[in-house]
Amino acid sequence: MSTQDAYAHRPPTPLPDPDDAPCGRLSPFHDADAALDSLRDALSLHGIVLPSLGVDLASVPGVPGGRPPLLALGSCTAETAQQLATSLREAAR
């Protein structure tokens, strides 16, 4: 089995339970995950899929109170980029 196959079959890493967060606050990772879901849903309304959309794991803070994780919009085709630009222009009108 190749390394690529091993990663393709690995289940996604579960997110921490928000009920375990201190004072009922969600972690920055949960905030980033919620933002990803929101962005993915909004893009899908326009028929746009960014295949590499995800949390930039290298940016996830190692200590509480650090900067929030970054979202990686990733690579896309020129056609997808044009769809995104068109949708943003239309929304700005």
Buried (B, 14 or more C-beta within 10 A) or exposed (E): EEEEEEEEEEEEEEEEEEEEEEEEEBBBBBEBBEBBEEBBEEBEEBEBEBEEBBBEEEBBEEEEEEEBBEBBBEEBEEEBEEBBEEBEEEEEE
